Amino acid sequence: GLEGNAMEKTLTFSPHFPADWTHVSIKDCAVGQAKFSFDYERRTDRISLEVSTKNAAGYKITFAPALGIGTEFTSATVDGKQQEFKTHEKAQVTLAMVEIPITDETMQLDLGFVPTVEILPALPKTKVGDNNKGLKIISVKKESSQLEIQVEGLARRIYVLPITNAEKVAKVEGAALENDRLKINMPDGKSRQFVSHRIILHLE
C-alpha cells in the first residue's frame, strides 16, 4: 500500500492493516531525492498519522487507509485544521482518501470514524509439511444492518474467527458468538474437502 512517483512528486500510502494493529512505523521511504517516514496509530475511533519528510517540497501525499466494510468516516484534520476527504468501498473494505500537500517537515493527520464490527485474520497453527486446512475468508459484504461473511473450510471442522466490537452484534446466523470470536461448524462433505459456508451478523 505504499507507492511513490518522483516525476509527479506524489506518494500514496494505503495501509490495509488488520483492525487489531494499533501502531506501525515506516522509516525513510525514498522517492527520488525525497524521504518520508510514517508513524501510524489506530485507536478506538481515530487513526493518527504523523508524517516526517526530507527534501519533499512540492510533493503531495494521498493517505487512504482501509477499514472494515461499512465503516463510517466522520472527520479529517491536518495539523488540527479540517480537511476534505472522500470515502470509497472496495473489495471488502472502506477507504477514506485524503490528499496532503507537503507544507512542513512534520505534519499530523487525524481521521475520525465510527467503530464497527471487523473481521480479524484467522491464524492457524501449522507445521512444515502440513496440508492446507486453514479457514479462508472468501468475501465480506455489508447490507443495511447485516454483515455477510462467506468462508471456506474443511468439511465438519470447527474453526474460530476473531472479530472486533463484538458488543455491536445482536444476532448471529451460521456461527456461535463466544466473547469476541465466532465459532464456526463447517457443514458435511468429503474428507479433506473444502466446503462453503455463510455467516450473517445482525448488527445493532
C-alpha positions in Angstrom: 0.0 0.0 0.0 3.0 2.3 -0.4 3.8 3.7 -3.8 5.7 6.9 -5.0 6.3 8.7 -8.2 9.3 11.1 -8.2 8.4 12.6 -11.6 4.9 13.6 -10.5 6.1 14.3 -6.9 3.3 12.1 -5.4 3.2 9.3 -2.8 0.3 7.1 -1.9 0.1 5.4 1.5 -2.9 3.0 1.6 -2.4 0.6 4.5 -4.7 -2.5 4.8 -3.7 -3.4 8.3 -5.7 -5.8 10.5 -8.0 -4.0 12.9 -6.0 -5.0 15.9 -2.8 -3.5 14.7 -2.5 -0.4 16.8 0.9 1.0 15.8 3.1 0.8 12.8 6.2 2.8 11.9 7.9 3.2 8.5 11.2 4.9 8.3 13.0 6.7 5.4 10.9 5.6 2.4 12.7 7.1 -0.6 11.0 8.7 -3.6 13.6 10.3 -5.8 15.6 12.6 -3.5 12.8 12.9 -1.0 12.4 10.7 2.1 9.2 10.0 4.1 8.7 8.5 7.5 5.3 7.5 8.9 4.1 6.8 12.4 0.6 5.2 12.2 -1.6 4.8 15.3 -5.1 3.4 15.5 -7.3 4.0 18.5 -11.0 3.1 19.2 -12.4 5.8 16.9 -9.5 7.5 15.3 -6.4 6.9 13.1 -3.5 9.3 13.6 -0.6 9.6 11.1 2.5 11.6 11.7 4.4 12.3 8.5 8.1 13.3 8.6 9.8 14.4 5.4 13.2 15.4 4.0 13.7 17.2 0.6 9.9 16.8 -0.1 8.9 20.3 -1.1 6.2 20.3 -3.8 5.1 16.7 -3.0 1.6 15.5 -2.3 0.7 12.5 -0.2 -2.5 10.6 -0.5 -3.4 8.8 2.7 -6.1 6.1 2.1 -6.4 3.7 5.0 -8.7 0.7 4.6 -11.0 -0.3 7.4 -13.8 -2.9 7.7 -16.6 -2.7 5.1 -19.4 -0.3 6.3 -17.1 1.9 8.4 -18.3 5.5 8.6 -15.6 8.1 8.5 -16.6 11.3 10.2 -13.7 13.8 10.0 -10.3 14.5 8.8 -7.8 17.1 10.1 -4.2 18.1 9.2 -2.3 19.8 12.0 -5.7 20.4 13.7 -7.4 22.1 10.6 -10.4 20.5 8.9 -9.5 18.7 5.7 -11.7 17.4 2.9 -11.9 13.7 2.4 -13.6 11.1 0.2 -14.8 7.6 1.1 -14.9 4.6 -1.3 -15.9 1.0 -0.8 -13.7 -1.5 -2.5 -13.3 -5.3 -2.2 -14.5 -5.9 1.4 -13.1 -2.6 2.8 -14.0 1.0 3.1 -11.3 3.6 2.2 -11.0 7.2 3.4 -8.9 9.3 1.0 -7.1 12.5 2.0 -4.7 14.5 -0.1 -2.0 16.3 1.8 0.3 18.8 0.1 3.7 18.8 2.0 4.0 22.2 3.7 6.2 21.3 6.6 8.8 18.7 7.5 6.5 17.2 10.1 2.7 17.0 9.7 -0.1 15.4 11.7 -3.2 13.9 10.1 -6.2 12.5 12.1 -9.1 10.6 10.7 -12.2 10.1 12.9 -14.6 7.1 12.3 -17.5 5.3 13.9 -16.3 1.8 15.1 -18.0 -1.2 13.5 -17.6 -4.9 13.6 -14.4 -6.0 11.7 -13.2 -9.5 10.8 -9.6 -10.3 12.0 -7.4 -12.7 10.2 -7.6 -16.4 11.2 -4.1 -17.5 12.1 -4.0 -21.3 12.2 -1.1 -23.2 13.8 0.8 -25.0 11.1 3.9 -27.2 10.8 6.2 -27.7 7.9 4.6 -30.2 5.5 1.1 -29.7 6.8 -1.8 -30.0 4.3 -3.9 -26.9 3.5 -6.5 -26.8 6.2 -7.0 -23.2 7.3 -10.2 -21.2 7.1 -10.5 -19.0 4.0 -12.5 -15.7 4.1 -13.9 -15.5 0.6 -16.0 -12.3 0.9 -17.4 -9.8 3.4 -20.4 -7.8 2.4 -22.4 -5.1 4.3 -26.1 -4.6 3.6 -28.1 -2.3 5.8 -27.5 -3.7 9.3 -26.2 -7.1 8.3 -22.6 -8.2 7.7 -22.4 -11.3 5.5 -19.3 -13.4 5.6 -18.6 -16.2 3.1 -16.0 -18.7 4.2 -14.5 -22.0 3.0 -13.0 -24.6 5.3 -12.6 -28.4 5.7 -15.9 -30.3 6.0 -17.1 -31.0 9.5 -14.2 -29.0 11.0 -14.7 -26.4 13.8 -13.0 -23.0 13.2 -12.7 -19.9 15.3 -12.7 -16.5 13.7 -11.9 -13.4 15.8 -13.8 -10.1 15.4 -13.7 -6.6 16.8 -16.5 -4.8 18.6 -18.5 -7.9 19.3 -20.9 -6.0 21.6 -22.4 -4.5 18.4 -23.6 -7.9 17.2 -27.3 -8.5 18.1 -27.7 -11.9 16.4 -25.6 -14.5 14.5 -26.7 -17.0 11.8 -24.3 -19.7 10.8 -22.0 -19.5 13.8 -22.0 -19.0 17.6 -20.6 -15.9 19.1 -18.4 -16.6 22.1 -16.9 -13.4 23.6 -15.1 -11.8 20.6 -14.9 -14.9 18.5 -17.1 -16.7 16.0 -17.2 -20.5 16.5 -17.9 -22.0 13.1 -19.1 -25.6 12.5 -18.5 -26.3 8.8 -21.1 -28.4 7.0 -20.7 -32.1 5.9 -18.6 -33.0 2.9 -16.0 -35.5 1.8 -12.9 -36.0 3.9 -10.3 -33.2 3.4 -12.7 -31.4 1.1 -13.2 -27.7 1.4 -16.8 -26.6 1.6 -18.5 -23.2 1.6 -20.4 -21.7 4.5 -22.2 -18.4 5.0 -22.4 -16.4 8.3 -24.7 -13.4 8.8 -24.1 -11.0 11.6 -27.1 -8.8 12.5 -25.7 -5.5 13.9 -27.3 -3.3 16.4 
